[in-house]
Amino acid sequence: MDLKLLRFYKIPILIALSCIAFYWTFAYTLVREDFGRLVMLYAALSFLSYKLYQLLRHNFKYLVIIAIIFRLLFLFALPELSQDYFRFIWDGQLINAGINPYQFIPSEISEELKFPNTEVLLDGMGSLSAGHYSNYPPVNQSIFAISSWLGNSSQLLTVMFLRTFIILADLGTIFFGARLLTNLGLSKDRIFLYILNPFIIIEMTGNLHFESVMVFFLVWSLYLLQQQRWLSSAIVLGLSVSVKLLPLLFLPLFLNFFLKNPKLSFAKLIGFYSLVILTLVFSFIPFYSEEVLANFMASVGLWFGKFEFNASIYYLVRWIGYQVKGYNIIETAGRILPLITIGAVLLLTFQRNHTSMQSLIKGMLLGVSVYLLLSTTVHPWYLAIPLLLSVFTSWRYMLIWSLVVILSYSAYSNADYNENLWLVALEYIVVIGYFLYELFLQKSIKPVDRVY
């Protein structure tokens, strides 16, 4: 019986073993400057992971086990493709020393600190991070503090605890995501389009980006709301915002869902909004002062008015600015483009009838996609939320985007971190082209609100 079972699963086992070898290479031997090898490994993992999903999609338990194994491969590795974790450890150590991480710029207080790894952390995070106030919200900061305390000044141990939080968050996403899919009449195996995606495993578990925790709270909140537990949903959504601020973008889209749902009402909508904001506010109370608030908002604002990476529409706007003004108009564009994003979200709010959970999720997906297309900075890990939302819809352009976003790493293949704009253009031509294909030409796509 065992031999028959082994023969039946021979191909999935071979694919899984190949993925293990490739993930091991990613975790322990790859350097981000080796762009060619990076792309080939990523492309191979994307193909093999999708084949694994196709072969085992009805074996939910096996896919969960495989997803955990792939993540545990990274447990003892220091991130190679991102240096953000140095700032995570820094902020965590500050909190444990009784210092407010929002109050000081690392490079300004480094001389006053007696941490044994101060210079290592400053050098690791780089001058850009060391020269600005922290912009990580309080739930993130609490994870940094707990991990740094448990790690006891060991860089590897702290990374292992940070990674454990992310893995646990992904398991929570499987649990609530599968339940929500089932409740919506969709196949629960769809959650593995997110969980088994190499983009999620590498960027979240591997590179320690906490969008996984934000996504976990978001899908948990949506599940609670679908169960008509709007009070709990609001609190959990507030926690999601307190990991990363991005879910604030979705708040207008809940309007019609509450107003046109017979079990909800305008009063409950106001209560929902109030609880989301109060949860966020309460999470900031331990750190609050007028100075801290100003520092945090200034740090967040930098991402719109100073930094630029892997952008699409903004790069076109920037080029036009050079032709007309003769200089980089990022500060002007950084103020206007977010306003256009807000306008697009409001248009989605009032033009679409978000009375069902699926239509609400589709509105959220389109809204965050507009935000990313208009952003001045689109790091790969920003795609986590729209990728998760896409599994509840018939849209698959986010799967394509999660594949081609690896092209943005070409910037790290040279000492000056200059982007290859031809590769950036290729990325967005493919993504936008596939989205338009889905929107206008692929007649076989089933309506998002149909249960199938």
C-alpha positions as CSV (number, residue, x, y, z in Angstrom):
1,M,0.0,0.0,0.0
2,D,2.8,2.4,0.9
3,L,4.6,1.6,-2.4
4,K,1.4,2.4,-4.3
5,L,1.1,5.6,-2.4
6,L,4.7,6.5,-3.1
7,R,4.3,5.8,-6.9
8,F,1.2,8.0,-6.9
9,Y,2.9,10.9,-5.3
10,K,6.3,10.4,-7.1
11,I,6.0,13.5,-9.2
12,P,4.9,15.8,-6.3
13,I,7.6,14.5,-4.1
14,L,10.3,15.1,-6.8
15,I,8.9,18.6,-7.3
16,A,8.9,19.3,-3.6
17,L,12.5,18.1,-3.2
18,S,13.5,20.3,-6.1
19,C,11.9,23.3,-4.4
20,I,13.6,22.5,-1.1
21,A,17.0,22.5,-2.9
22,F,16.2,25.8,-4.6
23,Y,14.9,27.5,-1.4
24,W,18.0,26.3,0.4
25,T,20.1,27.9,-2.3
26,F,18.1,31.1,-1.8
27,A,18.6,31.1,1.9
28,Y,22.2,30.2,2.3
29,T,24.2,30.7,-0.9
30,L,22.6,33.4,-3.0
31,V,23.8,37.0,-3.0
32,R,21.4,39.7,-4.3
33,E,24.1,41.1,-6.6
34,D,23.9,37.9,-8.6
35,F,20.8,39.0,-10.5
36,G,20.9,36.4,-13.3
37,R,21.0,33.5,-10.8
38,L,18.3,35.2,-8.7
39,V,15.9,35.4,-11.6
40,M,16.5,31.8,-12.8
41,L,16.0,30.4,-9.3
42,Y,12.9,32.5,-8.8
43,A,11.4,31.5,-12.2
44,A,12.1,27.8,-11.5
45,L,10.5,28.0,-8.0
46,S,7.4,29.8,-9.4
47,F,6.9,27.2,-12.1
48,L,7.5,24.2,-9.7
49,S,5.3,25.7,-6.9
50,Y,2.4,26.2,-9.3
51,K,2.7,22.7,-10.6
52,L,2.8,21.4,-7.0
53,Y,-0.3,23.3,-6.3
54,Q,-2.1,21.9,-9.3
55,L,-1.1,18.3,-8.4
56,L,-2.0,18.5,-4.7
57,R,-4.7,21.2,-4.6
58,H,-7.2,18.7,-3.2
59,N,-4.8,17.5,-0.5
60,F,-5.0,20.4,1.9
61,K,-3.1,18.8,4.7
62,Y,-0.1,17.9,2.5
63,L,0.1,21.5,1.1
64,V,0.1,22.9,4.7
65,I,3.0,20.6,5.6
66,I,4.9,21.5,2.5
67,A,4.3,25.2,3.1
68,I,5.7,24.9,6.6
69,I,8.7,22.9,5.4
70,F,9.6,25.5,2.8
71,R,9.5,28.3,5.4
72,L,11.5,26.4,8.0
73,L,14.3,26.1,5.5
74,F,15.0,29.8,6.1
75,L,15.0,29.6,9.9
76,F,18.7,29.7,10.5
77,A,19.5,32.1,7.6
78,L,20.2,35.8,7.8
79,P,18.3,37.7,5.1
80,E,20.4,38.4,2.1
81,L,18.0,40.2,-0.2
82,S,17.0,42.9,2.4
83,Q,18.8,44.8,5.1
84,D,15.7,46.1,6.9
85,Y,16.0,43.5,9.7
86,F,19.0,45.5,11.1
87,R,16.5,48.4,11.8
88,F,14.0,45.9,13.3
89,I,16.6,44.7,15.8
90,W,17.7,48.3,16.5
91,D,14.2,49.4,17.3
92,G,13.6,46.4,19.4
93,Q,16.7,46.9,21.4
94,L,15.8,50.6,22.0
95,I,12.4,49.6,23.4
96,N,13.9,47.0,25.7
97,A,16.4,49.7,26.9
98,G,13.4,52.0,27.7
99,I,14.1,54.3,24.7
100,N,11.2,55.4,22.4
101,P,12.2,54.2,18.9
102,Y,10.2,57.1,17.3
103,Q,12.1,59.8,19.2
104,F,15.6,59.5,17.8
105,I,17.4,59.1,14.5
106,P,19.9,56.1,14.8
107,S,22.9,58.0,13.5
108,E,22.3,60.8,16.0
109,I,22.2,58.7,19.2
110,S,24.7,56.0,18.3
111,E,27.4,57.5,20.4
112,E,25.3,57.4,23.5
113,L,24.3,53.8,23.2
114,K,26.2,51.0,24.9
115,F,24.7,48.1,22.8
116,P,27.5,45.6,22.0
117,N,26.3,45.5,18.4
118,T,25.6,49.2,17.8
119,E,28.1,49.6,14.9
120,V,27.0,46.3,13.3
121,L,23.4,47.4,13.3
122,L,24.1,50.9,12.0
123,D,26.4,49.6,9.2
124,G,23.8,46.9,8.3
125,M,20.8,49.1,8.1
126,G,22.6,51.6,5.8
127,S,22.8,55.4,5.9
128,L,19.2,55.8,4.5
129,S,17.5,54.0,7.4
130,A,20.0,55.3,10.0
131,G,19.3,58.9,8.9
132,H,15.6,58.8,9.5
133,Y,13.1,58.2,12.2
134,S,11.4,54.8,12.5
135,N,8.2,54.5,10.4
136,Y,7.1,51.0,11.7
137,P,3.8,51.2,13.6
138,P,3.4,49.9,17.2
139,V,2.3,46.2,16.6
140,N,5.5,45.9,14.5
141,Q,7.5,47.5,17.2
142,S,6.2,45.1,19.8
143,I,7.3,42.1,17.7
144,F,10.7,43.7,17.3
145,A,11.0,44.2,21.1
146,I,9.9,40.7,22.0
147,S,12.2,39.1,19.4
148,S,15.2,41.3,20.5
149,W,14.5,40.4,24.2
150,L,14.3,36.7,23.4
151,G,17.4,37.0,21.1
152,N,19.5,38.6,23.9
153,S,21.8,40.6,21.6
154,S,22.3,37.6,19.2
155,Q,21.6,38.7,15.7
156,L,20.8,35.2,14.4
157,L,18.5,34.3,17.4
158,T,16.6,37.6,17.1
159,V,16.1,36.9,13.3
160,M,14.9,33.4,14.2
161,F,12.2,34.8,16.6
162,L,11.2,37.5,14.0
163,R,10.8,34.8,11.4
164,T,8.8,32.7,13.8
165,F,6.2,35.5,14.1
166,I,5.9,35.6,10.3
167,I,5.5,31.9,10.0
168,L,2.8,31.8,12.6
169,A,1.0,34.7,10.8
170,D,1.1,32.7,7.6
171,L,-0.5,29.7,9.4
172,G,-3.2,32.1,10.7
173,T,-3.7,33.3,7.1
174,I,-4.2,29.7,6.0
175,F,-6.7,29.1,8.8
176,F,-8.9,32.1,8.3
177,G,-8.3,32.4,4.5
178,A,-9.5,28.8,4.0
179,R,-12.6,29.4,6.2
180,L,-13.5,32.6,4.4
181,L,-13.1,30.9,1.0
182,T,-15.3,28.1,2.0
183,N,-18.0,30.4,3.4
184,L,-18.0,32.3,0.1
185,G,-18.5,29.0,-1.8
186,L,-15.0,29.0,-3.2
187,S,-12.5,26.2,-3.0
188,K,-10.3,26.6,0.1
189,D,-7.2,25.4,-1.8
190,R,-7.1,28.8,-3.4
191,I,-5.3,30.1,-0.3
192,F,-2.2,28.3,-1.5
193,L,-2.0,30.6,-4.5
194,Y,-0.8,33.0,-1.8
195,I,0.8,30.7,0.8
196,L,2.9,28.6,-1.7
197,N,3.8,31.5,-3.9
198,P,7.7,31.8,-3.8
199,F,7.3,35.6,-3.7
200,I,5.5,35.3,-0.3
201,I,8.0,32.7,1.1
202,I,11.1,34.6,0.0
203,E,10.0,38.1,0.7
204,M,8.2,37.5,4.0
205,T,9.8,34.5,5.7
206,G,13.1,34.9,3.9
207,N,13.6,38.6,3.9
208,L,11.6,39.3,7.1
209,H,8.9,41.7,5.8
210,F,6.0,42.0,8.1
211,E,3.3,42.4,5.5
212,S,2.5,38.7,6.3
213,V,1.4,39.8,9.8
214,M,-0.6,42.7,8.3
215,V,-2.3,40.2,5.8
216,F,-3.1,37.8,8.6
217,F,-5.0,40.4,10.6
218,L,-6.7,41.7,7.4
219,V,-8.0,38.3,6.3
220,W,-9.0,37.5,9.9
221,S,-10.9,40.8,10.0
222,L,-12.7,40.0,6.7
223,Y,-13.7,36.6,8.0
224,L,-15.1,38.1,11.2
225,L,-17.0,40.7,9.1
226,Q,-18.4,38.0,6.9
227,Q,-19.7,36.3,10.1
228,Q,-21.4,39.6,11.0
229,R,-19.0,40.1,14.0
230,W,-18.3,43.6,13.1
231,L,-17.0,44.7,16.5
232,S,-14.3,42.1,16.6
233,S,-13.6,42.7,12.9
234,A,-13.0,46.4,13.5
235,I,-10.5,45.7,16.3
236,V,-8.6,43.2,14.3
237,L,-8.5,45.5,11.3
238,G,-7.1,48.2,13.6
239,L,-4.3,45.8,14.5
240,S,-3.6,45.2,10.8
241,V,-3.2,49.0,10.4
242,S,-0.9,49.0,13.4
243,V,1.4,46.6,11.6
244,K,1.4,48.7,8.3
245,L,-0.7,51.7,7.6
246,L,-1.9,50.5,4.1
247,P,-5.2,49.0,5.2
248,L,-6.4,52.5,6.0
249,L,-6.9,52.9,2.3
250,F,-9.8,50.4,2.4
251,L,-12.0,52.2,5.0
252,P,-14.2,54.1,2.5
253,L,-15.0,50.8,0.7
254,F,-16.9,49.5,3.7
255,L,-19.6,52.1,3.3
256,N,-22.0,50.3,1.0
257,F,-21.3,47.0,2.6
258,F,-22.7,48.3,5.9
259,L,-25.4,50.5,4.5
260,K,-26.9,47.9,2.1
261,N,-26.5,44.9,4.3
262,P,-29.8,44.2,6.2
263,K,-27.9,43.0,9.3
264,L,-25.8,46.1,9.4
265,S,-26.5,49.9,9.5
266,F,-25.1,53.4,9.4
267,A,-24.7,53.4,13.2
268,K,-22.7,50.2,13.0
269,L,-20.6,51.6,10.2
270,I,-19.7,54.6,12.4
271,G,-18.9,52.2,15.3
272,F,-16.7,50.1,12.9
273,Y,-14.7,53.1,11.8
274,S,-14.4,54.4,15.3
275,L,-13.1,51.1,16.6
276,V,-10.5,50.8,13.8
277,I,-9.2,54.3,14.6
278,L,-9.3,53.8,18.4
279,T,-7.4,50.5,18.1
280,L,-4.7,52.3,16.2
281,V,-4.6,55.2,18.6
282,F,-4.4,53.0,21.6
283,S,-1.5,51.1,20.1
284,F,0.4,54.4,19.8
285,I,-0.3,55.6,23.4
286,P,2.8,54.0,25.0
287,F,4.9,55.9,22.5
288,Y,2.9,59.1,22.2
289,S,4.1,62.7,22.4
290,E,3.7,65.6,20.0
291,E,7.3,65.2,19.0
292,V,7.0,61.5,18.3
293,L,3.8,62.0,16.2
294,A,5.6,64.7,14.1
295,N,8.6,62.4,13.7
296,F,6.5,59.4,12.6
297,M,4.4,61.4,10.1
298,A,7.6,63.0,8.7
299,S,9.1,59.6,8.2
300,V,6.0,58.2,6.5
301,G,5.8,61.3,4.3
302,L,9.3,60.7,3.0
303,W,8.1,57.7,1.1
304,F,5.8,59.9,-1.0
305,G,8.0,62.9,-1.5
306,K,11.6,61.7,-1.5
307,F,12.0,58.1,-2.4
308,E,11.5,56.4,-5.7
309,F,11.9,52.8,-6.7
310,N,10.2,50.4,-9.2
311,A,7.4,52.9,-10.0
312,S,5.3,52.9,-13.1
313,I,3.0,55.9,-13.8
314,Y,5.2,58.1,-11.6
315,Y,8.3,57.5,-13.8
316,L,6.3,58.7,-16.8
317,V,5.2,61.7,-14.8
318,R,8.8,62.3,-13.7
319,W,10.0,62.1,-17.4
320,I,7.4,64.7,-18.4
321,G,8.5,66.9,-15.5
322,Y,12.1,66.8,-16.7
323,Q,10.9,67.9,-20.2
324,V,8.7,70.7,-18.9
325,K,10.4,71.8,-15.7
326,G,13.9,70.6,-16.2
327,Y,14.2,68.9,-12.8
328,N,12.7,66.0,-10.8
329,I,9.2,66.9,-9.7
330,I,8.9,64.2,-7.1
331,E,7.8,66.5,-4.3
332,T,4.9,67.9,-6.4
333,A,4.0,64.4,-7.8
334,G,4.3,62.9,-4.3
335,R,1.5,65.3,-3.1
336,I,-0.8,64.9,-6.1
337,L,-0.6,61.2,-6.9
338,P,-1.9,60.1,-3.4
339,L,-4.8,62.5,-3.9
340,I,-5.6,60.7,-7.2
341,T,-5.4,57.4,-5.4
342,I,-7.9,58.6,-2.7
343,G,-10.2,59.9,-5.5
344,A,-10.0,56.5,-7.2
345,V,-10.9,54.7,-4.0
346,L,-13.9,57.1,-3.4
347,L,-15.0,56.4,-7.0
348,L,-14.9,52.7,-6.4
349,T,-16.8,53.3,-3.2
350,F,-19.7,55.1,-4.8
351,Q,-19.7,53.5,-8.3
352,R,-19.6,49.9,-7.2
353,N,-22.3,48.2,-5.1
354,H,-20.2,46.5,-2.4
355,T,-23.0,44.6,-0.8
356,S,-21.3,41.2,-0.8
357,M,-18.0,40.2,0.7
358,Q,-16.6,39.2,-2.7
359,S,-17.5,42.5,-4.3
360,L,-16.0,44.3,-1.3
361,I,-12.8,42.3,-1.7
362,K,-12.7,43.0,-5.4
363,G,-13.0,46.8,-4.7
364,M,-10.2,46.5,-2.2
365,L,-8.0,44.7,-4.8
366,L,-8.6,47.4,-7.4
367,G,-8.1,50.2,-4.9
368,V,-4.7,48.9,-3.7
369,S,-3.7,48.2,-7.3
370,V,-4.4,51.8,-8.2
371,Y,-2.4,52.9,-5.2
372,L,0.6,50.8,-6.2
373,L,0.5,52.0,-9.9
374,L,0.5,55.6,-8.7
375,S,3.2,55.2,-6.0
376,T,6.7,56.6,-6.2
377,T,8.0,53.6,-4.4
378,V,6.9,50.0,-5.0
379,H,9.1,47.5,-3.2
380,P,8.3,43.9,-4.0
381,W,6.9,43.1,-0.6
382,Y,4.2,45.7,-1.1
383,L,2.4,43.2,-3.3
384,A,1.4,41.0,-0.4
385,I,-2.0,42.5,0.3
386,P,-3.3,42.6,-3.3
387,L,-1.9,39.1,-3.9
388,L,-3.9,37.8,-1.0
389,L,-7.1,39.6,-2.0
390,S,-6.8,38.3,-5.6
391,V,-7.3,34.7,-4.4
392,F,-10.9,35.6,-3.5
393,T,-11.6,36.9,-7.0
394,S,-11.2,35.6,-10.6
395,W,-8.4,38.1,-11.3
396,R,-5.0,36.6,-11.8
397,Y,-2.9,39.6,-12.8
398,M,-1.4,39.7,-9.3
399,L,0.0,36.2,-9.8
400,I,1.7,37.6,-12.9
401,W,2.9,40.7,-11.0
402,S,4.3,38.5,-8.2
403,L,6.4,36.7,-10.8
404,V,7.8,39.7,-12.8
405,V,8.4,41.9,-9.7
406,I,11.7,40.0,-9.3
407,L,13.0,42.2,-12.1
408,S,13.2,45.1,-9.7
409,Y,16.1,43.4,-8.0
410,S,18.3,44.4,-11.0
411,A,18.9,47.6,-9.1
412,Y,21.0,45.6,-6.6
413,S,23.3,44.1,-9.2
414,N,25.4,47.3,-9.4
415,A,27.2,49.3,-6.7
416,D,25.2,52.5,-7.4
417,Y,21.8,50.7,-7.1
418,N,20.7,52.2,-10.4
419,E,17.5,50.8,-11.7
420,N,17.3,49.3,-15.2
421,L,14.3,51.2,-16.5
422,W,13.9,48.9,-19.4
423,L,13.3,46.0,-17.0
424,V,10.9,48.3,-15.0
425,A,9.0,49.0,-18.2
426,L,8.9,45.3,-19.0
427,E,7.5,44.5,-15.6
428,Y,4.6,47.0,-15.9
429,I,3.9,46.3,-19.6
430,V,3.4,42.6,-18.7
431,V,1.3,43.4,-15.6
432,I,-0.9,46.1,-17.1
433,G,-1.2,44.2,-20.4
434,Y,-2.4,41.0,-18.6
435,F,-4.9,43.0,-16.5
436,L,-6.3,44.6,-19.6
437,Y,-6.5,41.1,-21.2
438,E,-8.5,39.9,-18.2
439,L,-10.7,42.9,-18.2
440,F,-11.6,43.1,-21.9
441,L,-10.6,40.0,-23.8
442,Q,-10.7,36.9,-21.6
443,K,-14.4,36.0,-22.0
444,S,-14.0,32.8,-20.1
445,I,-13.3,34.6,-16.8
446,K,-16.2,34.0,-14.4
447,P,-17.9,37.0,-12.7
448,V,-16.3,37.7,-9.3
449,D,-19.5,37.4,-7.4
450,R,-20.5,34.0,-8.8
451,V,-20.0,31.1,-6.4
452,Y,-17.8,28.5,-8.2
